[in-house]
Amino acid sequence: MKNIISFRLRHFILLSLVLSLFCQCKEEDSSFDYTPPFTYEPKDSSEFNNSRYQTNIKIHKEDAIAISPYLLGVNNDWSVISSDNFSKFTSSLSQINAQNLRFPGGWESEFYDWKTNTTPEWDKIPEENGATIEQVLASNPKSLSIVVPTVKAMNATLNTEAWDAGIKYCTEMAKDAIDLTGPSNIMTVEIGNEWWLQYAGGKNRTKKLENYAHIAKEIAIFIRAEYPDAEFKLLVNGDFVYPKEFAKINEVFADQLDLIDGSALHPYAGYNPPSNSPNHHIDMLVELIQGCRDNLGKDYVHLSEWAPSKDYNNHKMYAEGANLLVEQVYEFGRSGADVGAFWPPLNTSIVGLGLFNPAFNIIYPTGQLFGDLAENFKGQSLKVTDGKMGENGERMRAIASKDENELVVYVVGHLNVWSRVDMDIEGETVKSVKSHQLFMPASSETNIPQPMTILENADYALTGNTLTFYMNENRPFCIYKFVLEVE
């Protein structure tokens, strides 16, 4: 049976340009409708022959990996999001279907006083304090992860009086954190935040690692003794680009490894990492995440900070960064990770990558795709064979997931030229296309602070189990999403 549905994209080029100029003046107007009211005429799939390049993508039924329902969480960012704005923040989180909240956030976690809701010894004390743990609990997040500090012990030398005093402070603060949150409200407890970037009294990386491993062990011993029946996961923090360092943590814990459940990693990645950081390439994510897991000897993994890094992706922003975000989420799903927390939630922290604007009335492209993935990337992630195209063999990437009889595919355009794509769904019978959307940059300037235009009915043709469509017909960095009914 041949089912053909297609719609014209080229007819709205002029209108898109007009919209892009108008959007320049509308960044703060949340009421502006970014979806243009186009009408279309069907045409046969044989007419998808005007592009210079053609490529083939294959979606495979085998090698499916379960996707955690907590993979797409968000960091709280206590020092940036004030207590007064916290309700707006949580309302925005609900709009993008956030599955986990990490509190207090990143660096502030090392200096956060849980009883006073302050960071008295931090050199970056905010003008306004962030939310209290009581506010967080009242917001009823789907799941909650907390971070307990290590910095006072990290600044001391191992097995000295100062180190003992640091351990005492850290364990007391861990108790405050768990008691105030409530053990039954916690999904994960993360010991420390980015020990390798701490000053740590001027120690080199090797000494930092040794010190951190012993600190984490002492804190873990305390927590397990204090909360023997708690069901939360207790995690050590580490640098995902150096999996061998987790073997050292395993060595320090030795026969007490069962005190902990797994690791917390910060997999910032991109396509163009500098020569001194090659492991931040997106193609390395699954291998490195699983390497950290295996070297530690504990299966649970929390990707507790991540983003489509500008530093590792030629400073791509907004719609450009959202393209990479889609691929990162797929790699995380393929890695088997259990929880995740995006950072930064606000665009002011890293301009071009934030989910929301400071007024919480604009959801930027990263937030749009994050929310769509949180709703649709579920069940099992499927193996995909990317398309190859062009003189230099550029690839056309896709990600896929299946939940019961619904198969969802996102095809990511990046900088690829206008191309015809034939996408084969192997091992399944496509009964129908339930929905299809094209996420398109709001302007030919693909790095501007505007939400992406979402076309609810864009060109495609379905012939048997093969979908045919154009990618990047009018501009680069488009993302095509299909929701298919299969059997």
C-alpha positions as CSV (number, residue, x, y, z in Angstrom):
1,M,0.0,0.0,0.0
2,K,1.3,3.4,-0.9
3,N,0.3,6.3,1.4
4,I,1.5,9.7,0.1
5,I,1.2,12.9,2.1
6,S,3.3,15.9,1.3
7,F,3.1,19.7,1.6
8,R,5.0,22.6,0.0
9,L,7.7,24.2,2.1
10,R,9.2,26.5,-0.6
11,H,6.0,28.6,-0.9
12,F,6.6,30.2,2.5
13,I,10.2,31.3,2.1
14,L,9.2,34.9,1.6
15,L,6.8,34.8,4.6
16,S,9.6,33.2,6.8
17,L,11.9,36.1,5.9
18,V,9.3,38.6,7.0
19,L,8.7,36.7,10.2
20,S,12.4,36.6,11.0
21,L,12.6,40.4,10.7
22,F,9.5,40.8,12.9
23,C,10.9,38.4,15.5
24,Q,14.0,40.6,16.0
25,C,11.7,43.0,17.8
26,K,9.6,40.4,19.7
27,E,12.0,38.6,22.0
28,E,10.2,39.6,25.2
29,D,6.6,39.1,23.8
30,S,5.5,35.7,25.0
31,S,2.2,36.1,23.2
32,F,3.7,36.1,19.7
33,D,2.7,33.1,17.7
34,Y,5.8,31.6,16.0
35,T,3.8,29.0,14.0
36,P,3.0,30.5,10.5
37,P,-0.5,29.7,9.1
38,F,0.6,28.1,5.8
39,T,-1.6,26.0,3.4
40,Y,-0.2,23.2,1.3
41,E,-0.9,21.1,-1.7
42,P,0.0,17.4,-1.9
43,K,2.5,16.1,-4.5
44,D,4.0,12.7,-5.3
45,S,7.2,11.5,-3.6
46,S,8.8,11.1,-7.0
47,E,9.0,14.9,-7.1
48,F,11.5,15.0,-4.2
49,N,14.3,15.3,-6.7
50,N,15.2,18.9,-6.7
51,S,17.9,18.8,-4.0
52,R,21.6,18.4,-4.9
53,Y,22.1,15.5,-2.5
54,Q,20.3,12.4,-1.4
55,T,21.0,10.2,1.6
56,N,19.5,7.1,3.3
57,I,18.9,6.6,7.0
58,K,18.0,3.3,8.5
59,I,16.1,2.7,11.8
60,H,16.7,-0.8,13.2
61,K,14.5,-2.8,15.5
62,E,17.3,-4.8,17.2
63,D,19.7,-3.6,19.9
64,A,17.0,-1.6,21.7
65,I,18.0,-0.1,25.1
66,A,15.6,1.0,27.8
67,I,15.3,4.8,28.3
68,S,15.1,6.0,31.9
69,P,12.0,8.1,32.7
70,Y,14.3,10.4,34.7
71,L,16.8,11.2,32.0
72,L,15.7,14.7,31.3
73,G,16.0,16.7,34.5
74,V,17.2,20.2,35.2
75,N,19.6,21.9,37.6
76,N,18.1,24.4,40.1
77,D,20.9,26.9,39.8
78,W,20.3,28.4,43.3
79,S,22.6,31.4,42.8
80,V,20.9,32.6,39.6
81,I,17.2,31.8,40.2
82,S,16.0,33.8,43.2
83,S,13.5,32.6,45.8
84,D,11.0,35.1,44.4
85,N,11.3,33.7,40.9
86,F,11.3,30.0,41.9
87,S,7.5,29.5,41.3
88,K,8.0,30.9,37.7
89,F,10.9,28.6,37.3
90,T,9.0,25.5,38.4
91,S,6.0,26.5,36.2
92,S,8.4,26.7,33.2
93,L,9.8,23.3,34.2
94,S,6.4,21.8,34.0
95,Q,6.0,23.2,30.5
96,I,9.1,21.3,29.3
97,N,8.2,18.1,31.2
98,A,11.3,18.1,33.4
99,Q,11.8,14.7,35.0
100,N,14.2,15.5,37.8
101,L,15.5,18.6,39.8
102,R,19.0,18.8,41.1
103,F,19.4,21.0,44.2
104,P,21.0,23.4,45.1
105,G,22.7,23.3,41.7
106,G,26.4,23.3,40.8
107,W,29.2,25.2,42.5
108,E,27.0,26.7,45.1
109,S,26.4,23.2,46.4
110,E,29.9,23.2,47.9
111,F,29.2,26.3,50.0
112,Y,25.4,26.0,50.6
113,D,24.3,26.1,54.3
114,W,21.1,24.0,54.3
115,K,19.8,25.4,57.6
116,T,20.1,29.1,56.6
117,N,19.6,28.9,52.8
118,T,22.8,31.0,52.3
119,T,26.4,30.5,51.0
120,P,28.3,32.5,53.6
121,E,31.8,31.3,52.7
122,W,31.4,31.5,48.9
123,D,33.2,34.2,46.9
124,K,30.2,34.5,44.6
125,I,27.4,35.2,47.0
126,P,24.3,36.2,45.0
127,E,22.4,39.5,45.6
128,E,19.3,37.4,46.2
129,N,19.2,34.0,47.7
130,G,17.7,31.2,45.8
131,A,14.8,28.9,46.8
132,T,14.7,27.1,50.2
133,I,14.4,23.3,50.3
134,E,10.9,23.9,51.6
135,Q,10.0,25.7,48.4
136,V,11.5,22.9,46.4
137,L,9.5,20.2,48.2
138,A,6.3,22.2,47.9
139,S,6.8,22.4,44.1
140,N,6.5,18.6,44.0
141,P,9.2,17.7,41.4
142,K,8.9,14.4,39.6
143,S,12.1,13.4,41.3
144,L,14.8,15.2,43.4
145,S,18.6,14.9,43.6
146,I,20.7,16.7,46.1
147,V,24.4,17.6,46.4
148,V,26.3,17.6,49.6
149,P,29.6,19.4,50.1
150,T,33.3,18.3,50.2
151,V,35.2,21.6,49.8
152,K,36.3,22.1,53.5
153,A,37.9,18.6,53.5
154,M,39.2,19.0,49.9
155,N,41.1,22.2,51.0
156,A,42.9,20.2,53.8
157,T,45.7,17.6,53.6
158,L,44.6,14.0,54.0
159,N,44.7,12.6,57.5
160,T,45.5,15.9,59.3
161,E,43.6,17.7,62.0
162,A,42.3,20.2,59.4
163,W,41.1,17.2,57.3
164,D,39.3,15.6,60.2
165,A,37.6,19.0,61.0
166,G,36.6,19.2,57.3
167,I,35.1,15.7,57.3
168,K,33.2,16.5,60.5
169,Y,31.7,19.7,58.8
170,C,30.9,17.8,55.6
171,T,29.1,15.0,57.4
172,E,27.1,17.4,59.5
173,M,26.1,19.3,56.4
174,A,25.1,16.0,54.7
175,K,22.9,15.2,57.7
176,D,21.3,18.7,57.5
177,A,20.7,18.2,53.8
178,I,19.1,14.8,54.1
179,D,17.0,15.6,57.2
180,L,15.6,18.8,55.8
181,T,14.8,17.2,52.5
182,G,13.5,14.0,54.0
183,P,15.2,10.7,53.0
184,S,12.0,9.4,51.2
185,N,11.9,12.5,49.0
186,I,15.4,12.0,47.6
187,M,16.3,10.0,44.5
188,T,20.1,10.6,44.6
189,V,22.6,12.1,46.9
190,E,25.7,13.3,45.1
191,I,28.9,13.6,47.1
192,G,30.6,16.9,46.0
193,N,30.6,18.9,42.8
194,E,33.6,18.7,40.3
195,W,36.4,17.9,42.7
196,W,38.9,18.2,39.8
197,L,38.1,21.9,39.4
198,Q,38.3,22.8,43.1
199,Y,41.3,24.7,44.3
200,A,41.8,22.0,47.0
201,G,44.6,23.8,48.8
202,G,46.7,24.0,45.6
203,K,46.9,20.2,45.1
204,N,47.6,18.7,41.7
205,R,45.0,16.5,40.0
206,T,46.4,13.2,41.3
207,K,46.3,14.5,44.9
208,K,42.8,15.9,44.4
209,L,41.6,12.6,43.3
210,E,43.1,10.7,46.2
211,N,41.8,13.3,48.7
212,Y,38.3,13.2,47.1
213,A,38.1,9.4,47.1
214,H,38.9,9.3,50.8
215,I,36.5,12.1,51.6
216,A,33.7,10.4,49.6
217,K,34.3,7.2,51.5
218,E,34.1,8.9,54.9
219,I,30.9,10.7,54.0
220,A,29.4,7.5,52.6
221,I,30.2,5.6,55.8
222,F,28.5,8.3,57.8
223,I,25.4,8.5,55.6
224,R,24.9,4.7,55.5
225,A,25.2,4.5,59.3
226,E,22.8,7.4,59.8
227,Y,20.2,6.3,57.3
228,P,20.5,2.5,57.0
229,D,17.0,2.0,55.5
230,A,17.1,5.0,53.1
231,E,16.4,4.0,49.5
232,F,18.1,6.9,47.8
233,K,21.2,6.3,45.6
234,L,24.5,7.5,46.9
235,L,26.9,8.7,44.2
236,V,30.5,9.8,43.8
237,N,31.3,12.7,41.5
238,G,33.9,12.4,38.7
239,D,35.1,13.7,35.4
240,F,33.6,11.6,32.6
241,V,36.5,12.2,30.2
242,Y,38.9,10.3,32.5
243,P,37.2,6.9,33.2
244,K,40.5,5.5,34.7
245,E,40.1,7.9,37.7
246,F,37.0,5.9,38.7
247,A,39.3,2.8,39.1
248,K,41.2,4.8,41.8
249,I,37.9,5.6,43.6
250,N,37.1,1.9,43.4
251,E,40.5,1.1,44.9
252,V,40.0,3.5,47.8
253,F,36.6,2.1,48.7
254,A,37.9,-1.5,48.3
255,D,35.7,-3.9,50.2
256,Q,33.3,-1.1,51.2
257,L,32.3,-0.3,47.6
258,D,28.7,-1.3,48.4
259,L,28.4,1.9,50.4
260,I,27.8,3.7,47.1
261,D,25.5,3.0,44.2
262,G,27.2,4.7,41.3
263,S,28.6,7.8,39.7
264,A,27.6,11.4,38.9
265,L,29.1,12.8,35.6
266,H,29.0,16.1,33.7
267,P,29.1,15.2,30.0
268,Y,29.4,18.5,28.3
269,A,30.1,17.7,24.6
270,G,30.1,18.9,21.0
271,Y,31.5,18.2,17.5
272,N,34.5,20.5,17.7
273,P,36.4,20.1,21.0
274,P,39.8,21.7,21.1
275,S,42.9,19.5,20.6
276,N,43.5,19.4,24.4
277,S,40.0,18.0,25.1
278,P,39.3,15.4,22.4
279,N,37.2,13.3,24.7
280,H,34.5,15.9,24.8
281,H,33.5,14.9,21.2
282,I,29.9,13.7,21.1
283,D,30.9,10.4,19.4
284,M,32.8,9.5,22.6
285,L,29.9,9.9,25.0
286,V,28.6,6.3,25.3
287,E,32.1,4.8,25.5
288,L,33.2,7.2,28.2
289,I,30.0,7.1,30.3
290,Q,30.1,3.3,30.3
291,G,33.8,3.3,31.0
292,C,33.3,5.4,34.1
293,R,30.5,3.1,35.2
294,D,32.6,-0.1,34.6
295,N,35.8,1.2,36.2
296,L,33.9,2.2,39.4
297,G,32.1,-1.2,39.4
298,K,28.7,0.3,40.1
299,D,26.0,0.5,37.5
300,Y,23.9,3.6,38.5
301,V,24.7,6.8,36.5
302,H,23.5,10.3,37.0
303,L,24.4,12.8,34.3
304,S,24.0,15.6,36.8
305,E,25.2,18.5,34.6
306,W,25.2,18.6,30.8
307,A,24.6,20.9,27.8
308,P,25.5,21.2,24.1
309,S,28.7,23.0,25.0
310,K,29.6,26.1,23.0
311,D,33.3,25.5,23.8
312,Y,33.2,22.1,22.2
313,N,30.8,23.0,19.3
314,N,32.3,26.0,17.5
315,H,30.2,28.4,19.8
316,K,26.9,27.3,18.3
317,M,23.9,28.8,20.0
318,Y,20.1,28.7,20.1
319,A,18.7,26.7,17.2
320,E,22.2,25.5,16.3
321,G,22.8,24.3,19.9
322,A,19.4,22.6,19.9
323,N,20.4,20.4,17.1
324,L,23.3,19.0,19.2
325,L,21.0,18.7,22.2
326,V,18.9,16.2,20.4
327,E,21.9,14.0,19.6
328,Q,23.2,14.2,23.2
329,V,20.0,13.0,24.6
330,Y,20.1,10.0,22.2
331,E,23.6,9.2,23.3
332,F,22.6,9.4,26.9
333,G,19.8,7.0,26.3
334,R,22.1,4.6,24.5
335,S,24.6,4.7,27.4
336,G,21.9,3.4,29.8
337,A,22.2,6.4,32.2
338,D,19.6,6.5,34.9
339,V,19.1,10.2,35.6
340,G,20.1,13.5,34.1
341,A,20.0,17.2,34.9
342,F,20.6,19.9,32.2
343,W,22.5,23.1,33.0
344,P,22.0,26.1,32.6
345,P,18.3,26.6,33.0
346,L,18.6,30.4,32.4
347,N,20.1,31.9,29.3
348,T,22.0,34.5,31.3
349,S,24.4,31.8,32.6
350,I,25.6,30.6,29.2
351,V,24.1,32.9,26.5
352,G,22.6,30.8,23.7
353,L,22.2,27.6,25.6
354,G,19.7,28.4,28.4
355,L,16.2,26.9,28.4
356,F,14.4,30.1,29.4
357,N,14.8,33.9,29.4
358,P,15.1,35.6,32.8
359,A,11.4,36.6,32.8
360,F,10.4,33.0,32.1
361,N,8.1,34.0,29.3
362,I,10.2,32.7,26.4
363,I,11.3,29.0,25.9
364,Y,14.4,29.0,23.7
365,P,15.2,26.3,21.2
366,T,17.1,24.2,23.7
367,G,14.0,24.3,25.9
368,Q,11.7,23.5,23.0
369,L,13.6,20.4,22.0
370,F,14.3,19.4,25.6
371,G,10.5,19.5,26.4
372,D,9.6,17.6,23.2
373,L,12.1,14.9,23.9
374,A,11.0,14.6,27.5
375,E,7.5,13.9,26.3
376,N,8.4,11.7,23.3
377,F,11.8,10.0,23.7
378,K,10.7,7.1,25.9
379,G,10.4,3.4,26.0
380,Q,13.5,2.1,24.2
381,S,16.1,3.8,22.1
382,L,16.7,2.2,18.8
383,K,19.8,1.7,16.8
384,V,20.2,4.1,13.8
385,T,22.4,4.0,10.7
386,D,23.1,7.6,9.9
387,G,23.0,8.9,6.3
388,K,26.1,9.8,4.4
389,M,26.2,12.6,1.9
390,G,28.2,15.3,0.1
391,E,31.8,15.3,-1.2
392,N,33.3,15.1,2.3
393,G,30.9,12.4,3.5
394,E,29.0,14.5,6.0
395,R,26.4,12.6,7.9
396,M,22.7,13.2,8.4
397,R,21.9,12.1,11.9
398,A,18.7,10.7,13.3
399,I,17.6,9.4,16.7
400,A,14.8,7.0,17.3
401,S,12.7,5.5,20.2
402,K,9.9,3.1,20.5
403,D,7.2,2.9,23.2
404,E,4.8,0.0,22.6
405,N,3.4,0.6,19.0
406,E,4.6,4.2,18.7
407,L,7.9,4.9,17.1
408,V,9.4,8.5,17.3
409,V,12.2,9.7,15.0
410,Y,14.1,13.0,15.0
411,V,16.2,13.8,12.0
412,V,18.8,16.5,12.7
413,G,19.9,18.8,9.9
414,H,22.9,20.7,11.3
415,L,24.8,22.6,8.6
416,N,24.0,20.0,5.9
417,V,22.9,21.3,2.5
418,W,19.4,20.9,1.2
419,S,19.0,17.1,0.8
420,R,16.5,14.4,0.0
421,V,16.3,11.8,2.8
422,D,14.9,8.3,2.3
423,M,14.4,6.8,5.8
424,D,13.8,3.1,6.1
425,I,12.0,1.6,9.1
426,E,13.4,-1.9,9.3
427,G,11.8,-4.7,11.2
428,E,8.5,-2.9,11.6
429,T,5.4,-2.3,9.5
430,V,4.5,1.4,9.4
431,K,0.7,1.6,9.7
432,S,0.4,5.4,9.7
433,V,2.1,8.7,10.4
434,K,0.4,9.9,13.5
435,S,2.1,13.3,13.4
436,H,5.0,15.1,11.9
437,Q,6.6,18.4,12.7
438,L,9.5,20.5,11.4
439,F,11.4,22.5,13.9
440,M,12.9,25.3,11.8
441,P,15.1,28.3,12.9
442,A,13.0,31.4,13.1
443,S,15.4,33.2,10.7
444,S,18.1,32.4,8.2
445,E,20.4,33.8,11.0
446,T,20.3,30.5,12.9
447,N,22.0,31.8,16.1
448,I,19.6,34.5,17.2
449,P,17.6,34.4,20.5
450,Q,14.3,33.3,19.1
451,P,12.2,30.1,19.5
452,M,12.2,27.8,16.5
453,T,9.2,27.9,14.2
454,I,7.2,24.7,14.4
455,L,5.5,23.5,11.2
456,E,2.8,21.0,12.1
457,N,2.5,19.7,8.5
458,A,5.7,19.7,6.5
459,D,6.6,17.8,3.3
460,Y,6.9,14.0,3.4
461,A,5.8,10.9,1.5
462,L,5.3,7.4,2.9
463,T,5.9,4.5,0.6
464,G,5.7,1.1,2.3
465,N,8.1,1.5,5.3
466,T,10.1,4.3,3.7
467,L,9.6,8.0,4.5
468,T,10.9,10.5,1.9
469,F,11.3,14.2,2.7
470,Y,13.6,17.2,2.3
471,M,16.0,18.3,5.1
472,N,17.2,21.9,5.3
473,E,15.2,23.0,2.2
474,N,15.1,26.6,3.2
475,R,17.8,27.0,5.9
476,P,20.2,24.8,7.9
477,F,19.7,23.5,11.4
478,C,16.2,22.1,10.9
479,I,14.9,19.2,12.9
480,Y,12.3,16.9,11.4
481,K,10.2,14.8,13.9
482,F,7.9,11.9,13.0
483,V,5.6,9.9,15.2
484,L,4.7,6.6,13.6
485,E,2.2,3.9,14.4
486,V,4.0,0.6,13.8
487,E,3.3,-3.1,14.3
